[in-house]
Amino acid sequence: MSLPTAIGEVSESLRALLLGKMNPNVDVTILSPDEESTFDKRLNLFLYQIVESPFLRNSDWQPRLDDPATIMAPPLSVKLYYLLTPYTTSQQELGQADAHGILGEAMRVFHEFAIVPELYLAETSLVPGQIKITPTPLSLDDLSKIWNSLKNPFRLSVAYEVSLLQIDLSAAQELPKRVERAHVLPARSDFRKPQILAISPQKGKVSAEILVSGKNLTNLKAVVKMGGQTATPADFTIVQDESFAFTVPVALGPGMYEVLINVGQIVQARFFFEVEATL
């Protein structure tokens, strides 16, 4: 993890790497492209965008290593985007050839040392192996937009992503207490599971009354469906302990139908009933 000052320290570390590994050496600046410099030949690092990582935004709080009883908020995880631009004095015949050579050498360094060596890290909280450099292809249109927003003439540049920088947050809280004893509610000894035993009769005409016999039914709600139709009454409370009645739906024609009986969302039974033709 790193301190909030780490963003600036990443820029300093990249500059140190370029100064230490480029051959031939050139001056390296960390300026906005619209800022002037006294160097005639230089390489400039411009931090043009910082993006928070959406994948690590909602990470879990973690215990502190030095105090396991305290948990810390997940760090701010960001990616840094740099524009690498060479500056030289244009020559009459070769133009910006020197600038192209400087940019190529800088790209070689970032390719060879894609993970910034510990030797070049700023002497702060940056973690060795944390600063990783990846080329970020930008279209000519994207590059033109950047330069146009700066109101500067276009210059050949290369973009890089540097990740993943994690910055410590100050938010902390005590670790929630663990469960020491679970309170289990006692089971009801007076509960009697309802039972559905039979229907009678097993055939009849529409609007006929069917009696359902069972046990332990009092005060439970019942729903009866026959042939996909809800029998009447619909969703009623049973008042007797051993039986209740329902009426065959009038929308049914002659034939054999499945009867589904649900009592209290606890027990369900299936029977078959034959609806006789009405003369």
Secondary structure as GFF3:
##gff-version 3
##sequence-region A 1 279
A	DSSP	alpha_helix	6	21	.	.	.	ID=ss1
A	DSSP	beta_strand	27	29	.	.	.	ID=ss2
A	DSSP	beta_strand	42	52	.	.	.	ID=ss3
A	DSSP	beta_strand	62	64	.	.	.	ID=ss4
A	DSSP	beta_strand	67	72	.	.	.	ID=ss5
A	DSSP	beta_strand	76	87	.	.	.	ID=ss6
A	DSSP	alpha_helix	97	112	.	.	.	ID=ss7
A	DSSP	three_ten_helix	118	120	.	.	.	ID=ss8
A	DSSP	beta_strand	132	135	.	.	.	ID=ss9
A	DSSP	alpha_helix	140	149	.	.	.	ID=ss10
A	DSSP	beta_strand	158	167	.	.	.	ID=ss11
A	DSSP	beta_strand	172	174	.	.	.	ID=ss12
A	DSSP	beta_strand	195	200	.	.	.	ID=ss13
A	DSSP	beta_strand	203	204	.	.	.	ID=ss14
A	DSSP	beta_strand	209	215	.	.	.	ID=ss15
A	DSSP	beta_strand	221	226	.	.	.	ID=ss16
A	DSSP	beta_strand	229	230	.	.	.	ID=ss17
A	DSSP	beta_strand	236	237	.	.	.	ID=ss18
A	DSSP	beta_strand	243	247	.	.	.	ID=ss19
A	DSSP	beta_strand	255	263	.	.	.	ID=ss20
A	DSSP	beta_strand	267	275	.	.	.	ID=ss21
###
